[in-house]
Amino acid sequence: MNNIDVEKLSHEELYDLYRRIVRRINALHRSKVVEKLQEFDIGDEVSFEHEGDIITGTVIRVNKKTLTVRSERGNWYISPALASKIPFTLKNRWS
């Protein structure tokens, strides 16, 4: 990794470096979101926490950045990082 002596950079150079760092961080974040979204399919049963409650529902849409989840409490748009798949079991199927 290149060592950059920030003490020697001008204001303009520092600002350019800052913009490049922010773009890179945003790109890494977007790639993580896309990767996590690929774990979910329409119809998956998921759970997530909201204000101390555990909400369960069904994925009805996989959006660019979020999942749309339908629950008894309505539709939710949640980050895929907050959702956990509920494993399919025969109990779920027959209850």
C-alpha positions as CSV (number, residue, x, y, z in Angstrom):
1,M,0.0,0.0,0.0
2,N,1.3,3.5,-0.8
3,N,2.1,5.7,2.1
4,I,0.8,9.2,1.6
5,D,2.2,12.0,3.7
6,V,-1.0,14.0,4.2
7,E,0.9,16.7,5.9
8,K,2.5,17.6,2.6
9,L,-0.7,17.8,0.6
10,S,-2.4,21.0,-0.3
11,H,-6.1,21.8,0.5
12,E,-7.1,20.9,-3.1
13,E,-5.1,17.6,-3.0
14,L,-6.6,16.7,0.4
15,Y,-10.1,17.4,-0.9
16,D,-9.5,15.3,-4.0
17,L,-8.2,12.4,-1.9
18,Y,-11.2,12.7,0.4
19,R,-13.6,12.5,-2.6
20,R,-11.8,9.4,-3.9
21,I,-12.0,7.7,-0.5
22,V,-15.7,8.4,-0.2
23,R,-16.4,7.1,-3.7
24,R,-14.4,3.9,-2.9
25,I,-16.2,3.4,0.4
26,N,-19.6,3.9,-1.3
27,A,-18.7,1.4,-4.0
28,L,-17.6,-1.2,-1.4
29,H,-20.9,-0.7,0.5
30,R,-23.0,-1.0,-2.7
31,S,-21.2,-4.3,-3.6
32,K,-21.9,-5.7,-0.1
33,V,-25.6,-4.7,-0.4
34,V,-25.9,-6.4,-3.8
35,E,-24.1,-9.5,-2.5
36,K,-26.5,-9.7,0.5
37,L,-29.5,-9.1,-1.7
38,Q,-28.6,-12.1,-3.8
39,E,-29.2,-14.3,-0.7
40,F,-32.9,-13.6,-0.9
41,D,-35.7,-14.7,-3.3
42,I,-39.3,-13.7,-3.6
43,G,-41.3,-16.0,-1.2
44,D,-38.5,-16.4,1.4
45,E,-39.7,-16.2,5.0
46,V,-37.6,-13.7,6.9
47,S,-37.4,-12.0,10.3
48,F,-36.0,-8.7,11.4
49,E,-36.1,-6.5,14.5
50,H,-38.1,-3.3,14.8
51,E,-38.2,-1.2,18.0
52,G,-37.4,-4.3,20.1
53,D,-40.0,-6.5,18.3
54,I,-39.2,-9.4,16.0
55,I,-41.2,-9.0,12.8
56,T,-41.7,-12.0,10.5
57,G,-42.9,-11.9,6.9
58,T,-42.5,-12.9,3.3
59,V,-40.2,-11.3,0.8
60,I,-42.4,-10.0,-2.0
61,R,-39.8,-8.0,-3.9
62,V,-36.0,-7.7,-4.1
63,N,-35.3,-4.1,-4.9
64,K,-32.0,-2.4,-5.8
65,K,-31.0,-1.7,-2.2
66,T,-33.8,-3.2,0.0
67,L,-36.2,-6.1,0.4
68,T,-39.9,-5.5,0.4
69,V,-41.3,-7.7,3.1
70,R,-45.1,-8.3,3.8
71,S,-46.0,-9.0,7.4
72,E,-49.2,-9.0,9.4
73,R,-48.2,-5.4,10.3
74,G,-48.0,-4.2,6.7
75,N,-45.2,-3.9,4.1
76,W,-41.7,-3.1,5.1
77,Y,-38.7,-1.9,3.1
78,I,-35.6,-3.2,4.9
79,S,-31.9,-3.5,4.4
80,P,-30.9,-7.0,3.5
81,A,-28.3,-6.8,6.3
82,L,-31.1,-6.6,8.8
83,A,-33.1,-9.6,7.5
84,S,-32.6,-13.2,8.5
85,K,-34.0,-16.1,6.6
86,I,-36.4,-18.4,8.5
87,P,-35.4,-22.0,7.6
88,F,-38.1,-24.0,5.9
89,T,-39.3,-26.9,8.0
90,L,-42.2,-29.4,7.7
91,K,-43.7,-27.8,10.8
92,N,-44.0,-24.5,9.0
93,R,-45.5,-26.2,5.9
94,W,-48.2,-28.1,7.8
95,S,-49.1,-25.7,10.5
